[in-house]
Amino acid sequence: MEDFDVAIVGARCAGASLAIILARKGFRVCLIDRAHFPSETPSTHIVQPSGVAILYDLVGPDAVLATGAVPLRKLTLVNEDVQLDGHIDPLRFPEPGLCMRRLTLDTLLVEAAARAGADVRTGCRAAGLVRNASDRVIGVETNRGAVSARLVVGADGRHSTVAETTGAAKYLVTPPGRLAAWAYFDAADREGRLRLARVSEHAFLAAPADNGLYMAAVTVDIARRHAFHADRGPHFAAGLAQWPELADLLSGAEQVGPIRVIDNWHGYFRQSAGPGWVLVGDAGHFKDFTAGQGISDALRQARKLAKTIVAGFADDASMDDLLQRWWRWRDRDAYAMYWFAHDMGVPGVPTPLVTRMLRDIASDQSAVAQFLGVMNHDLSPARLLTPGRMAKAAIRALRDRPDLAGATLREIASAVKDQSHRAWHRAGHPSDQSRASTRSGSALSSFASAVSRSRRSTSA
């Protein structure tokens, strides 16, 4: 049985990035994936500036830009008749955002891992884990034989073999609200602008991708998945037509390849560390794709996990404890964005409260800058969606649409209930719950008080 310091199952964003960092530090790394690259996988394609900074460190900006990827320095967010325009200021965000097909991105990372010295084994399927007499994981069983390792990393995505074999439990599970369908177009817009929209019941994501292609995606309520699959082409075209700006941009562009769809998904956290093993990327956590955070999450988690592994190997007795701490860091890091993305992905038409909130943010350049910070994982959503801002938006929504006052008040009550529930169950760790509840209590109370005042003034 071949012997390594670290065996990584899964060679995409999280696994290949981790392999690069560890191999460069002199660790003996075996990187295993059942796919041969280039290889596709469902993805939003979006890399936030924080992720791009890590990607540039891993493979170099020249290699990334040589793919034809367009630096994204502009953002347009549309919500019915509200439009928010933002600029990714180089003084605040040194790197741009990117939109890259996984065919291109994952191949760059796998090749960089091989150059760094990792033993890359594509077309190699992990069949299970090797354990010692005390049930500690000490290797991976593959279709090419067993691989021994002091640490096994599961970076093998939503259907992780490592997670399944270790019995890693899921928690804070959320159901899918929508399916996403996307396609690539030739001879379309090459402006470095990321476009997001909610129009009627559809949501949209579009941007120039690598190799001269343009990626356009539309979401559909998950309840209509069967109708969509029965006739993808017309349903996809009809969906794109709901946003005239995007339809005009794609006018005359030729679709390249088939329509891709993801509908078999749900949100979750997983137990992500145990004796001799750890999970990273989608294997340990998956959120609604609407916020476009998955790739950047994988890159940031891999960098943090690499530091943990280096420290653990320096003092082998502390490895398990350090991995447990990394798991808790991952949950704290991901928790707020998990619910922010979930709320962005709720099916149905935009509500008066959400529309009013975005209208207020779009009219305030400092709030727009905060929104960009939230999307880049620099700023907690709570710093943008403060109780005061939410209360003002609630009052204005009630005044703007008195005909929908009942629905808006029910939405407000639901929001308060959700925030209280999420604070209590923060990251699924019982030791964190009382502190989280205390932190959020005064904020929720002030929001509820403001809403109560708005209810009385509206009734009067």
Stockholm file with secondary structure:
# STOCKHOLM 1.0

chainA/1-460         MEDFDVAIVGARCAGASLAIILARKGFRVCLIDRAHFPSETPSTHIVQPSGVAILYDLVGPDAVLATGAVPLRKLTLVNEDVQLDGHIDPLRFPEPGLCMRRLTLDTLLVEAAARAGADVRTGCRAAGLVRNASDRVIGVETNRGAVSARLVVGADGRHSTVAETTGAAKYLVTPPGRLAAWAYFDAADREGRLRLARVSEHAFLAAPADNGLYMAAVTVDIARRHAFHADRGPHFAAGLAQWPELADLLSGAEQVGPIRVIDNWHGYFRQSAGPGWVLVGDAGHFKDFTAGQGISDALRQARKLAKTIVAGFADDASMDDLLQRWWRWRDRDAYAMYWFAHDMGVPGVPTPLVTRMLRDIASDQSAVAQFLGVMNHDLSPARLLTPGRMAKAAIRALRDRPDLAGATLREIASAVKDQSHRAWHRAGHPSDQSRASTRSGSALSSFASAVSRSRRSTSA
#=GR chainA/1-460 SS CEEEEEEEECCSHHHHHHHHHHHHTTCCEEEEESSCSSCCCCCCCEECHHHHHHHHHHHCHHHHHTTTCCCBCEEEEEETTEEEEEECCTTTCSSCBEECCHHHHHHHHHHHHHHHTCEEEETCCEEEEEECTTCCEEEEEETTEEEEEEEEEECCCTTCHHHHHHTCCEEEEECCCEEEEEEEEESCCCSSEEEEEEETTEEEEEEECSTTEEEEEEEEEGGGHHHHHHTHHHHHHHHHHTSHHHHHHHTTCEEEEEEEEECSCCEEEECCEETTEEECGGGTEECCGGGCCHHHHHHHHHHHHHHHHHHHHHSGGGHHHHHHHHHHHHHHHHHHHHHHHHHHTCCSSCCHHHHHHHHHHHTCHHHHHHHHHHHTTSSCHHHHSCHHHHHHHHHHHHHHCGGGHHHHHHHHHHHHHHHHHHHHTGGGCHHHHHHHHHHHHHHHHHHHHHHHHHHHHHHC
#=GC SS_cons         CEEEEEEEECCSHHHHHHHHHHHHTTCCEEEEESSCSSCCCCCCCEECHHHHHHHHHHHCHHHHHTTTCCCBCEEEEEETTEEEEEECCTTTCSSCBEECCHHHHHHHHHHHHHHHTCEEEETCCEEEEEECTTCCEEEEEETTEEEEEEEEEECCCTTCHHHHHHTCCEEEEECCCEEEEEEEEESCCCSSEEEEEEETTEEEEEEECSTTEEEEEEEEEGGGHHHHHHTHHHHHHHHHHTSHHHHHHHTTCEEEEEEEEECSCCEEEECCEETTEEECGGGTEECCGGGCCHHHHHHHHHHHHHHHHHHHHHSGGGHHHHHHHHHHHHHHHHHHHHHHHHHHTCCSSCCHHHHHHHHHHHTCHHHHHHHHHHHTTSSCHHHHSCHHHHHHHHHHHHHHCGGGHHHHHHHHHHHHHHHHHHHHTGGGCHHHHHHHHHHHHHHHHHHHHHHHHHHHHHHC
//
